[in-house]
């Protein structure tokens, strides 16, 4: 499964984020006039990594950056916390977060950075 598909599945499987987002989880950009709240994600990088334990397992490590957009700061904070809690119980590892403002879209968002290890299908 691709990192974006894993993210979508994880957020839809959690009752709170599924209710808040209603499936509004999109790659790369928020469309003009999109319903809010919404999560936009981008793949920062994905690279192969080999881990050795008793047996060698090949996997990819991917870094995703999410941005939570909402109608106001309070809603953005609520949704961002719900997303963070939902992903805490999954294979996503939280790295950092911070606020940002999209000048072109005139909308604020909360950026969250995650790492996920994706087992190789081979």
N, CA, C and O atoms as a printed pandas DataFrame, in Angstrom:
     atom_number atom_name residue_name chain_id  residue_number  x_coord  y_coord  z_coord
0              1         N          UNK        A               1    0.842   -1.184    0.000
1              2        CA          UNK        A               1    0.000    0.000    0.000
2              3         C          UNK        A               1    0.885    1.245    0.000
3              4         O          UNK        A               1    1.926    1.269    0.656
4              5         N          UNK        A               2    0.481    2.251   -0.717
5              6        CA          UNK        A               2    1.212    3.517   -0.767
6              7         C          UNK        A               2    1.008    4.282    0.547
7              8         O          UNK        A               2    0.004    4.079    1.230
8              9         N          UNK        A               3    1.954    5.158    0.901
9             10        CA          UNK        A               3    1.828    5.912    2.159
10            11         C          UNK        A               3    0.523    6.703    2.272
11            12         O          UNK        A               3   -0.085    6.735    3.343
12            13         N          UNK        A               4    0.089    7.334    1.195
13            14        CA          UNK        A               4   -1.161    8.091    1.224
14            15         C          UNK        A               4   -2.372    7.208    1.465
15            16         O          UNK        A               4   -3.310    7.603    2.158
16            17         N          UNK        A               5   -2.349    6.012    0.891
17            18        CA          UNK        A               5   -3.445    5.064    1.106
18            19         C          UNK        A               5   -3.476    4.601    2.563
19            20         O          UNK        A               5   -4.547    4.441    3.147
20            21         N          UNK        A               6   -2.296    4.388    3.141
21            22        CA          UNK        A               6   -2.211    3.991    4.554
22            23         C          UNK        A               6   -2.734    5.102    5.460
23            24         O          UNK        A               6   -3.435    4.836    6.436
24            25         N          UNK        A               7   -2.392    6.337    5.136
25            26        CA          UNK        A               7   -2.875    7.481    5.906
26            27         C          UNK        A               7   -4.395    7.575    5.830
27            28         O          UNK        A               7   -5.066    7.718    6.852
28            29         N          UNK        A               8   -4.928    7.495    4.627
29            30        CA          UNK        A               8   -6.375    7.585    4.436
30            31         C          UNK        A               8   -7.088    6.483    5.227
31            32         O          UNK        A               8   -8.074    6.739    5.920
32            33         N          UNK        A               9   -6.580    5.272    5.114
33            34        CA          UNK        A               9   -7.196    4.138    5.826
34            35         C          UNK        A               9   -7.159    4.340    7.337
35            36         O          UNK        A               9   -8.141    4.066    8.026
36            37         N          UNK        A              10   -6.033    4.816    7.849
37            38        CA          UNK        A              10   -5.893    5.021    9.299
38            39         C          UNK        A              10   -6.853    6.096    9.805
39            40         O          UNK        A              10   -7.475    5.925   10.853
40            41         N          UNK        A              11   -6.976    7.195    9.073
41            42        CA          UNK        A              11   -7.860    8.277    9.517
42            43         C          UNK        A              11   -9.334    7.916    9.355
43            44         O          UNK        A              11  -10.166    8.359   10.147
44            45         N          UNK        A              12   -9.662    7.127    8.355
45            46        CA          UNK        A              12  -11.054    6.695    8.172
46            47         C          UNK        A              12  -11.433    5.597    9.163
47            48         O          UNK        A              12  -12.608    5.452    9.498
48            49         N          UNK        A              13  -10.457    4.824    9.636
49            50        CA          UNK        A              13  -10.734    3.754   10.604
50            51         C          UNK        A              13  -10.992    4.301   12.005
51            52         O          UNK        A              13  -11.596    3.620   12.834
52            53         N          UNK        A              14  -10.539    5.520   12.273
53            54        CA          UNK        A              14  -10.741    6.131   13.581
54            55         C          UNK        A              14  -12.075    6.880   13.568
55            56         O          UNK        A              14  -12.275    7.755   12.726
56            57         N          UNK        A              15  -12.996    6.553   14.488
57            58        CA          UNK        A              15  -14.324    7.185   14.464
58            59         C          UNK        A              15  -14.286    8.709   14.578
59            60         O          UNK        A              15  -15.071    9.395   13.923
60            61         N          UNK        A              16  -13.388    9.243   15.397
61            62        CA          UNK        A              16  -13.358   10.695   15.592
62            63         C          UNK        A              16  -12.875   11.416   14.339
63            64         O          UNK        A              16  -13.505   12.381   13.908
64            65         N          UNK        A              17  -11.766   10.966   13.743
65            66        CA          UNK        A              17  -11.267   11.648   12.547
66            67         C          UNK        A              17  -12.184   11.390   11.348
67            68         O          UNK        A              17  -12.334   12.258   10.488
68            69         N          UNK        A              18  -12.790   10.217   11.286
69            70        CA          UNK        A              18  -13.733    9.945   10.201
70            71         C          UNK        A              18  -14.921   10.908   10.281
71            72         O          UNK        A              18  -15.388   11.408    9.258
72            73         N          UNK        A              19  -15.403   11.165   11.491
73            74        CA          UNK        A              19  -16.534   12.079   11.673
74            75         C          UNK        A              19  -16.134   13.530   11.375
75            76         O          UNK        A              19  -16.894   14.271   10.751
76            77         N          UNK        A              20  -14.951   13.924   11.819
77            78        CA          UNK        A              20  -14.498   15.306   11.613
78            79         C          UNK        A              20  -14.174   15.596   10.154
79            80         O          UNK        A              20  -14.504   16.665    9.639
80            81         N          UNK        A              21  -13.528   14.643    9.491
81            82        CA          UNK        A              21  -13.038   14.884    8.132
82            83         C          UNK        A              21  -13.989   14.413    7.036
83            84         O          UNK        A              21  -13.983   14.960    5.933
84            85         N          UNK        A              22  -14.795   13.416    7.328
85            86        CA          UNK        A              22  -15.730   12.930    6.329
86            87         C          UNK        A              22  -15.085   12.526    5.017
87            88         O          UNK        A              22  -15.700   12.674    3.961
88            89         N          UNK        A              23  -13.877   12.025    5.058
89            90        CA          UNK        A              23  -13.198   11.599    3.834
90            91         C          UNK        A              23  -12.428   12.702    3.125
91            92         O          UNK        A              23  -11.867   12.462    2.056
92            93         N          UNK        A              24  -12.386   13.899    3.689
93            94        CA          UNK        A              24  -11.670   15.017    3.059
94            95         C          UNK        A              24  -10.176   14.928    3.380
95            96         O          UNK        A              24   -9.644   15.714    4.163
96            97         N          UNK        A              25   -9.528   13.969    2.767
97            98        CA          UNK        A              25   -8.099   13.697    2.938
98            99         C          UNK        A              25   -7.536   13.622    1.523
99           100         O          UNK        A              25   -7.807   12.669    0.793
100          101         N          UNK        A              26   -6.759   14.618    1.139
101          102        CA          UNK        A              26   -6.346   14.773   -0.250
102          103         C          UNK        A              26   -4.825   14.876   -0.398
103          104         O          UNK        A              26   -4.146   15.351    0.513
104          105         N          UNK        A              27   -4.292   14.435   -1.536
105          106        CA          UNK        A              27   -2.857   14.621   -1.796
106          107         C          UNK        A              27   -2.557   16.024   -2.340
107          108         O          UNK        A              27   -3.339   16.583   -3.109
108          109         N          UNK        A              28   -1.450   16.565   -1.940
109          110        CA          UNK        A              28   -0.779   17.735   -2.524
110          111         C          UNK        A              28   -1.386   19.112   -2.348
111          112         O          UNK        A              28   -0.654   20.034   -1.987
112          113         N          UNK        A              29   -2.662   19.313   -2.576
113          114        CA          UNK        A              29   -3.195   20.667   -2.421
114          115         C          UNK        A              29   -4.681   20.654   -2.087
115          116         O          UNK        A              29   -5.410   19.711   -2.395
116          117         N          UNK        A              30   -5.092   21.728   -1.452
117          118        CA          UNK        A              30   -6.499   21.932   -1.125
118          119         C          UNK        A              30   -7.137   22.704   -2.280
119          120         O          UNK        A              30   -6.673   23.784   -2.644
120          121         N          UNK        A              31   -8.184   22.152   -2.842
121          122        CA          UNK        A              31   -8.860   22.812   -3.956
122          123         C          UNK        A              31   -9.549   24.089   -3.467
123          124         O          UNK        A              31  -10.013   24.151   -2.328
124          125         N          UNK        A              32   -9.612   25.082   -4.313
125          126        CA          UNK        A              32  -10.306   26.329   -3.974
126          127         C          UNK        A              32  -11.757   26.028   -3.637
127          128         O          UNK        A              32  -12.433   25.306   -4.369
128          129         N          UNK        A              33  -12.229   26.576   -2.541
129          130        CA          UNK        A              33  -13.618   26.389   -2.125
130          131         C          UNK        A              33  -13.925   25.037   -1.512
131          132         O          UNK        A              33  -15.093   24.697   -1.324
132          133         N          UNK        A              34  -12.890   24.253   -1.194
133          134        CA          UNK        A              34  -13.092   22.918   -0.607
134          135         C          UNK        A              34  -13.765   23.031    0.756
135          136         O          UNK        A              34  -13.556   23.994    1.494
136          137         N          UNK        A              35  -14.573   22.028    1.070
137          138        CA          UNK        A              35  -15.218   21.970    2.381
138          139         C          UNK        A              35  -14.156   21.740    3.453
139          140         O          UNK        A              35  -13.171   21.038    3.227
140          141         N          UNK        A              36  -14.367   22.335    4.609
141          142        CA          UNK        A              36  -13.427   22.220    5.728
142          143         C          UNK        A              36  -14.127   21.602    6.922
143          144         O          UNK        A              36  -15.349   21.714    7.024
144          145         N          UNK        A              37  -13.416   20.962    7.821
145          146        CA          UNK        A              37  -11.975   20.760    7.835
146          147         C          UNK        A              37  -11.541   19.716    6.804
147          148         O          UNK        A              37  -12.341   18.922    6.308
148          149         N          UNK        A              38  -10.250   19.752    6.506
149          150        CA          UNK        A              38   -9.674   18.811    5.543
150          151         C          UNK        A              38   -8.210   18.593    5.880
151          152         O          UNK        A              38   -7.575   19.420    6.536
152          153         N          UNK        A              39   -7.686   17.462    5.418
153          154        CA          UNK        A              39   -6.263   17.156    5.557
154          155         C          UNK        A              39   -5.674   17.016    4.164
155          156         O          UNK        A              39   -6.212   16.302    3.318
156          157         N          UNK        A              40   -4.572   17.698    3.936
157          158        CA          UNK        A              40   -3.819   17.580    2.688
158          159         C          UNK        A              40   -2.470   16.980    3.058
159          160         O          UNK        A              40   -1.834   17.413    4.019
160          161         N          UNK        A              41   -2.034   15.978    2.290
161          162        CA          UNK        A              41   -0.750   15.344    2.589
162          163         C          UNK        A              41    0.147   15.366    1.362
163          164         O          UNK        A              41   -0.309   15.427    0.221
164          165         N          UNK        A              42    1.438   15.314    1.646
165          166        CA          UNK        A              42    2.415   15.168    0.578
166          167         C          UNK        A              42    3.498   14.216    1.025
167          168         O          UNK        A              42    3.886   14.189    2.193
168          169         N          UNK        A              43    3.974   13.444    0.083
169          170        CA          UNK        A              43    5.076   12.526    0.334
170          171         C          UNK        A              43    6.360   13.334    0.247
171          172         O          UNK        A              43    6.700   13.851   -0.817
172          173         N          UNK        A              44    7.078   13.447    1.368
173          174        CA          UNK        A              44    8.337   14.190    1.390
174          175         C          UNK        A              44    9.435   13.351    0.756
175          176         O          UNK        A              44   10.170   13.832   -0.106
176          177         N          UNK        A              45    9.545   12.111    1.178
177          178        CA          UNK        A              45   10.454   11.168    0.530
178          179         C          UNK        A              45   10.107    9.750    0.954
179          180         O          UNK        A              45    9.457    9.523    1.975
180          181         N          UNK        A              46   10.553    8.817    0.151
181          182        CA          UNK        A              46   10.390    7.393    0.442
182          183         C          UNK        A              46   11.653    6.713   -0.034
183          184         O          UNK        A              46   12.069    6.877   -1.181
184          185         N          UNK        A              47   12.256    5.950    0.853
185          186        CA          UNK        A              47   13.503    5.288    0.494
186          187         C          UNK        A              47   13.537    3.896    1.078
187          188         O          UNK        A              47   12.954    3.634    2.130
188          189         N          UNK        A              48   14.225    3.002    0.386
189          190        CA          UNK        A              48   14.342    1.641    0.914
190          191         C          UNK        A              48   15.248    1.618    2.133
191          192         O          UNK        A              48   16.206    2.384    2.230
192          193         N          UNK        A              49   14.932    0.739    3.047
193          194        CA          UNK        A              49   15.803    0.532    4.207
194          195         C          UNK        A              49   15.773   -0.945    4.555
195          196         O          UNK        A              49   14.733   -1.594    4.449
196          197         N          UNK        A              50   16.887   -1.460    4.961
197          198        CA          UNK        A              50   16.967   -2.877    5.356
198          199         C          UNK        A              50   17.177   -2.935    6.859
199          200         O          UNK        A              50   18.036   -2.239    7.400
200          201         N          UNK        A              51   16.411   -3.745    7.514
201          202        CA          UNK        A              51   16.533   -3.965    8.952
202          203         C          UNK        A              51   16.934   -5.418    9.171
203          204         O          UNK        A              51   16.360   -6.327    8.571
204          205         N          UNK        A              52   17.893   -5.622   10.008
205          206        CA          UNK        A              52   18.318   -6.985   10.279
206          207         C          UNK        A              52   17.955   -7.348   11.702
207          208         O          UNK        A              52   18.332   -6.666   12.655
208          209         N          UNK        A              53   17.228   -8.415   11.822
209          210        CA          UNK        A              53   16.951   -9.027   13.119
210          211         C          UNK        A              53   17.387  -10.463   12.971
211          212         O          UNK        A              53   18.537  -10.715   12.611
212          213         N          UNK        A              54   16.524  -11.400   13.232
213          214        CA          UNK        A              54   16.864  -12.796   12.986
214          215         C          UNK        A              54   16.825  -13.101   11.500
215          216         O          UNK        A              54   17.562  -13.949   10.998
216          217         N          UNK        A              55   15.954  -12.394   10.816
217          218        CA          UNK        A              55   15.883  -12.531    9.357
218          219         C          UNK        A              55   15.884  -11.129    8.769
219          220         O          UNK        A              55   15.400  -10.183    9.390
220          221         N          UNK        A              56   16.418  -11.008    7.599
221          222        CA          UNK        A              56   16.454   -9.708    6.935
222          223         C          UNK        A              56   15.060   -9.380    6.410
223          224         O          UNK        A              56   14.447  -10.187    5.712
224          225         N          UNK        A              57   14.568   -8.202    6.747
225          226        CA          UNK        A              57   13.287   -7.767    6.211
226          227         C          UNK        A              57   13.516   -6.471    5.456
227          228         O          UNK        A              57   14.135   -5.542    5.975
228          229         N          UNK        A              58   13.029   -6.413    4.261
229          230        CA          UNK        A              58   13.148   -5.203    3.466
230          231         C          UNK        A              58   11.884   -4.378    3.633
231          232         O          UNK        A              58   10.774   -4.909    3.660
232          233         N          UNK        A              59   12.071   -3.091    3.743
233          234        CA          UNK        A              59   10.931   -2.203    3.867
234          235         C          UNK        A              59   11.329   -0.831    3.357
235          236         O          UNK        A              59   12.512   -0.537    3.182
236          237         N          UNK        A              60   10.337   -0.002    3.122
237          238        CA          UNK        A              60   10.581    1.391    2.780
238          239         C          UNK        A              60   10.248    2.236    3.992
239          240         O          UNK        A              60    9.365    1.903    4.782
240          241         N          UNK        A              61   10.958    3.316    4.121
241          242        CA          UNK        A              61   10.633    4.297    5.145
242          243         C          UNK        A              61   10.178    5.547    4.406
243          244         O          UNK        A              61   10.888    6.060    3.541
244          245         N          UNK        A              62    9.009    6.026    4.748
245          246        CA          UNK        A              62    8.444    7.191    4.073
246          247         C          UNK        A              62    8.203    8.306    5.078
247          248         O          UNK        A              62    7.830    8.068    6.227
248          249         N          UNK        A              63    8.425    9.525    4.614
249          250        CA          UNK        A              63    8.109   10.710    5.408
250          251         C          UNK        A              63    6.944   11.422    4.739
251          252         O          UNK        A              63    6.988   11.744    3.552
252          253         N          UNK        A              64    5.904   11.660    5.524
253          254        CA          UNK        A              64    4.727   12.374    5.032
254          255         C          UNK        A              64    4.568   13.673    5.803
255          256         O          UNK        A              64    4.821   13.736    7.006
256          257         N          UNK        A              65    4.150   14.695    5.098
257          258        CA          UNK        A              65    3.798   15.953    5.743
258          259         C          UNK        A              65    2.306   16.168    5.524
259          260         O          UNK        A              65    1.828   16.165    4.390
260          261         N          UNK        A              66    1.579   16.355    6.615
261          262        CA          UNK        A              66    0.146   16.609    6.552
262          263         C          UNK        A              66   -0.097   18.066    6.916
263          264         O          UNK        A              66    0.639   18.649    7.712
264          265         N          UNK        A              67   -1.119   18.639    6.336
265          266        CA          UNK        A              67   -1.566   19.955    6.773
266          267         C          UNK        A              67   -3.054   19.860    7.044
267          268         O          UNK        A              67   -3.832   19.450    6.182
268          269         N          UNK        A              68   -3.438   20.242    8.248
269          270        CA          UNK        A              68   -4.840   20.266    8.654
270          271         C          UNK        A              68   -5.357   21.680    8.412
271          272         O          UNK        A              68   -4.822   22.647    8.954
272          273         N          UNK        A              69   -6.394   21.791    7.599
273          274        CA          UNK        A              69   -7.038   23.076    7.338
274          275         C          UNK        A              69   -8.427   23.065    7.960
275          276         O          UNK        A              69   -9.114   22.044    7.948
276          277         N          UNK        A              70   -8.836   24.213    8.506
277          278        CA          UNK        A              70  -10.153   24.318    9.122
278          279         C          UNK        A              70  -10.640   25.757    9.013
279          280         O          UNK        A              70   -9.899   26.645    8.592
280          281         N          UNK        A              71  -11.896   25.976    9.397
281          282        CA          UNK        A              71  -12.510   27.297    9.276
282          283         C          UNK        A              71  -11.914   28.308   10.256
283          284         O          UNK        A              71  -11.962   29.510    9.993
284          285         N          UNK        A              72  -11.366   27.860   11.356
285          286        CA          UNK        A              72  -10.785   28.757   12.338
286          287         C          UNK        A              72   -9.704   28.038   13.138
287          288         O          UNK        A              72   -9.527   26.825   13.024
288          289         N          UNK        A              73   -8.987   28.810   13.947
289          290        CA          UNK        A              73   -7.865   28.249   14.689
290          291         C          UNK        A              73   -8.315   27.198   15.704
291          292         O          UNK        A              73   -7.654   26.170   15.852
292          293         N          UNK        A              74   -9.405   27.431   16.391
293          294        CA          UNK        A              74   -9.873   26.469   17.399
294          295         C          UNK        A              74  -10.228   25.133   16.749
295          296         O          UNK        A              74   -9.850   24.076   17.255
296          297         N          UNK        A              75  -10.956   25.177   15.629
297          298        CA          UNK        A              75  -11.305   23.937   14.928
298          299         C          UNK        A              75  -10.052   23.255   14.381
299          300         O          UNK        A              75   -9.934   22.031   14.439
300          301         N          UNK        A              76   -9.121   24.043   13.853
301          302        CA          UNK        A              76   -7.877   23.477   13.335
302          303         C          UNK        A              76   -7.127   22.740   14.449
303          304         O          UNK        A              76   -6.623   21.638   14.231
304          305         N          UNK        A              77   -7.053   23.327   15.608
305          306        CA          UNK        A              77   -6.357   22.704   16.740
306          307         C          UNK        A              77   -7.045   21.414   17.164
307          308         O          UNK        A              77   -6.378   20.424   17.462
308          309         N          UNK        A              78   -8.370   21.420   17.195
309          310        CA          UNK        A              78   -9.138   20.226   17.564
310          311         C          UNK        A              78   -8.905   19.094   16.572
311          312         O          UNK        A              78   -8.658   17.955   16.967
312          313         N          UNK        A              79   -8.985   19.410   15.287
313          314        CA          UNK        A              79   -8.800   18.382   14.258
314          315         C          UNK        A              79   -7.360   17.886   14.249
315          316         O          UNK        A              79   -7.122   16.685   14.116
316          317         N          UNK        A              80   -6.400   18.791   14.388
317          318        CA          UNK        A              80   -4.985   18.388   14.392
318          319         C          UNK        A              80   -4.690   17.440   15.555
319          320         O          UNK        A              80   -3.957   16.466   15.389
320          321         N          UNK        A              81   -5.251   17.718   16.722
321          322        CA          UNK        A              81   -5.052   16.833   17.874
322          323         C          UNK        A              81   -5.710   15.477   17.626
323          324         O          UNK        A              81   -5.142   14.440   17.969
324          325         N          UNK        A              82   -6.892   15.481   17.036
325          326        CA          UNK        A              82   -7.574   14.219   16.723
326          327         C          UNK        A              82   -6.766   13.386   15.729
327          328         O          UNK        A              82   -6.661   12.169   15.877
328          329         N          UNK        A              83   -6.196   14.040   14.719
329          330        CA          UNK        A              83   -5.358   13.338   13.738
330          331         C          UNK        A              83   -4.140   12.746   14.434
331          332         O          UNK        A              83   -3.795   11.585   14.211
332          333         N          UNK        A              84   -3.498   13.531   15.266
333          334        CA          UNK        A              84   -2.302   13.054   15.984
334          335         C          UNK        A              84   -2.640   11.851   16.863
335          336         O          UNK        A              84   -1.890   10.875   16.891
336          337         N          UNK        A              85   -3.758   11.913   17.578
337          338        CA          UNK        A              85   -4.173   10.790   18.429
338          339         C          UNK        A              85   -4.517    9.560   17.593
339          340         O          UNK        A              85   -4.164    8.439   17.959
340          341         N          UNK        A              86   -5.204    9.767   16.474
341          342        CA          UNK        A              86   -5.590    8.644   15.616
342          343         C          UNK        A              86   -4.368    7.927   15.060
343          344         O          UNK        A              86   -4.351    6.699   14.981
344          345         N          UNK        A              87   -3.351    8.682   14.676
345          346        CA          UNK        A              87   -2.157    8.074   14.084
346          347         C          UNK        A              87   -1.198    7.512   15.136
347          348         O          UNK        A              87   -0.302    6.735   14.806
348          349         N          UNK        A              88   -1.383    7.901   16.395
349          350        CA          UNK        A              88   -0.517    7.404   17.468
350          351         C          UNK        A              88   -0.670    5.902   17.661
351          352         O          UNK        A              88    0.261    5.236   18.115
352          353         N          UNK        A              89   -1.824    5.372   17.324
353          354        CA          UNK        A              89   -2.095    3.937   17.502
354          355         C          UNK        A              89   -1.822    3.135   16.241
355          356         O          UNK        A              89   -2.287    2.003   16.114
356          357         N          UNK        A              90   -1.074    3.707   15.311
357          358        CA          UNK        A              90   -0.800    3.043   14.036
358          359         C          UNK        A              90    0.714    2.942   13.834
359          360         O          UNK        A              90    1.489    3.160   14.764
360          361         N          UNK        A              91    1.112    2.615   12.636
361          362        CA          UNK        A              91    2.537    2.515   12.318
362          363         C          UNK        A              91    3.149    3.863   11.966
363          364         O          UNK        A              91    4.323    3.929   11.599
364          365         N          UNK        A              92    2.366    4.951   12.071
365          366        CA          UNK        A              92    2.893    6.290   11.829
366          367         C          UNK        A              92    3.606    6.786   13.076
367          368         O          UNK        A              92    3.093    6.657   14.187
368          369         N          UNK        A              93    4.781    7.350   12.890
369          370        CA          UNK        A              93    5.561    7.895   13.995
370          371         C          UNK        A              93    5.583    9.425   13.867
371          372         O          UNK        A              93    6.047    9.964   12.862
372          373         N          UNK        A              94    5.081   10.109   14.887
373          374        CA          UNK        A              94    5.003   11.571   14.883
374          375         C          UNK        A              94    6.395   12.162   15.019
375          376         O          UNK        A              94    7.182   11.730   15.861
376          377         N          UNK        A              95    6.700   13.160   14.180
377          378        CA          UNK        A              95    7.997   13.827   14.243
378          379         C          UNK        A              95    7.893   15.251   14.786
379          380         O          UNK        A              95    8.601   15.606   15.729
380          381         N          UNK        A              96    7.010   16.073   14.198
381          382        CA          UNK        A              96    6.900   17.469   14.630
382          383         C          UNK        A              96    5.627   18.093   14.064
383          384         O          UNK        A              96    4.946   17.499   13.228
384          385         N          UNK        A              97    5.318   19.308   14.536
385          386        CA          UNK        A              97    4.197   20.053   13.986
386          387         C          UNK        A              97    4.429   21.539   14.165
387          388         O          UNK        A              97    5.241   21.962   14.988
388          389         N          UNK        A              98    3.706   22.323   13.383
389          390        CA          UNK        A              98    3.795   23.772   13.478
390          391         C          UNK        A              98    2.693   24.418   12.666
391          392         O          UNK        A              98    2.141   23.802   11.754
392          393         N          UNK        A              99    2.373   25.658   12.997
393          394        CA          UNK        A              99    1.339   26.391   12.276
394          395         C          UNK        A              99    1.925   27.007   11.015
395          396         O          UNK        A              99    3.119   27.298   10.944
396          397         N          UNK        A             100    1.067   27.200   10.022
397          398        CA          UNK        A             100    1.499   27.857    8.790
398          399         C          UNK        A             100    0.324   28.619    8.208
399          400         O          UNK        A             100   -0.830   28.374    8.561
400          401         N          UNK        A             101    0.631   29.549    7.309
401          402        CA          UNK        A             101   -0.413   30.330    6.647
402          403         C          UNK        A             101   -0.164   30.293    5.150
403          404         O          UNK        A             101    0.938   30.591    4.691
404          405         N          UNK        A             102   -1.180   29.930    4.394
405          406        CA          UNK        A             102   -1.107   29.893    2.943
406          407         C          UNK        A             102   -1.586   31.243    2.420
407          408         O          UNK        A             102   -2.783   31.532    2.401
408          409         N          UNK        A             103   -0.632   32.058    2.000
409          410        CA          UNK        A             103   -0.944   33.418    1.551
410          411         C          UNK        A             103   -1.867   33.419    0.326
411          412         O          UNK        A             103   -2.804   34.215    0.253
412          413         N          UNK        A             104   -1.602   32.533   -0.626
413          414        CA          UNK        A             104   -2.408   32.489   -1.850
414          415         C          UNK        A             104   -3.857   32.106   -1.551
415          416         O          UNK        A             104   -4.792   32.721   -2.064
416          417         N          UNK        A             105   -4.028   31.082   -0.716
417          418        CA          UNK        A             105   -5.379   30.630   -0.371
418          419         C          UNK        A             105   -5.990   31.381    0.789
419          420         O          UNK        A             105   -7.173   31.216    1.087
420          421         N          UNK        A             106   -5.183   32.216    1.455
421          422        CA          UNK        A             106   -5.607   32.980    2.620
422          423         C          UNK        A             106   -6.270   32.088    3.660
423          424         O          UNK        A             106   -7.383   32.345    4.120
424          425         N          UNK        A             107   -5.539   31.021    4.015
425          426        CA          UNK        A             107   -6.060   30.075    4.999
426          427         C          UNK        A             107   -4.906   29.562    5.853
427          428         O          UNK        A             107   -3.799   29.334    5.364
428          429         N          UNK        A             108   -5.190   29.387    7.130
429          430        CA          UNK        A             108   -4.188   28.860    8.045
430          431         C          UNK        A             108   -4.292   27.355    8.153
431          432         O          UNK        A             108   -5.343   26.767    7.896
432          433         N          UNK        A             109   -3.194   26.745    8.534
433          434        CA          UNK        A             109   -3.174   25.298    8.690
434          435         C          UNK        A             109   -2.172   24.872    9.744
435          436         O          UNK        A             109   -1.330   25.662   10.171
436          437         N          UNK        A             110   -2.266   23.639   10.152
437          438        CA          UNK        A             110   -1.296   23.061   11.080
438          439         C          UNK        A             110   -0.600   21.925   10.359
439          440         O          UNK        A             110   -1.227   20.940    9.970
440          441         N          UNK        A             111    0.722   22.076   10.184
441          442        CA          UNK        A             111    1.540   21.077    9.522
442          443         C          UNK        A             111    1.992   20.042   10.533
443          444         O          UNK        A             111    2.412   20.390   11.637
444          445         N          UNK        A             112    1.909   18.766   10.163
445          446        CA          UNK        A             112    2.396   17.669   11.000
446          447         C          UNK        A             112    3.287   16.775   10.143
447          448         O          UNK        A             112    2.954   16.465    8.999
448          449         N          UNK        A             113    4.416   16.367   10.705
449          450        CA          UNK        A             113    5.358   15.509    9.996
450          451         C          UNK        A             113    5.385   14.131   10.646
451          452         O          UNK        A             113    5.467   14.004   11.868
452          453         N          UNK        A             114    5.314   13.096    9.800
453          454        CA          UNK        A             114    5.292   11.708   10.264
454          455         C          UNK        A             114    6.256   10.859    9.452
455          456         O          UNK        A             114    6.582   11.175    8.307
456          457         N          UNK        A             115    6.700    9.782   10.069
457          458        CA          UNK        A             115    7.480    8.754    9.389
458          459         C          UNK        A             115    6.714    7.450    9.525
459          460         O          UNK        A             115    6.105    7.177   10.559
460          461         N          UNK        A             116    6.753    6.648    8.464
461          462        CA          UNK        A             116    6.099    5.337    8.502
462          463         C          UNK        A             116    7.001    4.329    7.813
463          464         O          UNK        A             116    7.614    4.621    6.786
464          465         N          UNK        A             117    7.072    3.151    8.386
465          466        CA          UNK        A             117    7.812    2.054    7.770
466          467         C          UNK        A             117    6.800    1.182    7.032
467          468         O          UNK        A             117    5.814    0.724    7.609
468          469         N          UNK        A             118    7.060    0.966    5.767
469          470        CA          UNK        A             118    6.135    0.220    4.910
470          471         C          UNK        A             118    6.788   -1.107    4.534
471          472         O          UNK        A             118    7.795   -1.113    3.825
472          473         N          UNK        A             119    6.243   -2.219    4.989
473          474        CA          UNK        A             119    6.832   -3.524    4.617
474          475         C          UNK        A             119    6.784   -3.749    3.110
475          476         O          UNK        A             119    5.807   -3.401    2.446
476          477         N          UNK        A             120    7.821   -4.318    2.600
477          478        CA          UNK        A             120    7.881   -4.632    1.172
478          479         C          UNK        A             120    6.918   -5.755    0.848
479          480         O          UNK        A             120    6.806   -6.718    1.607
480          481         N          UNK        A             121    6.216   -5.641   -0.279
481          482        CA          UNK        A             121    5.309   -6.719   -0.673
482          483         C          UNK        A             121    6.054   -7.944   -1.191
483          484         O          UNK        A             121    5.441   -8.985   -1.425
484          485         N          UNK        A             122    7.349   -7.833   -1.370
485          486        CA          UNK        A             122    8.134   -8.963   -1.899
486          487         C          UNK        A             122    8.509   -9.944   -0.824
487          488         O          UNK        A             122    9.167  -10.946   -1.104
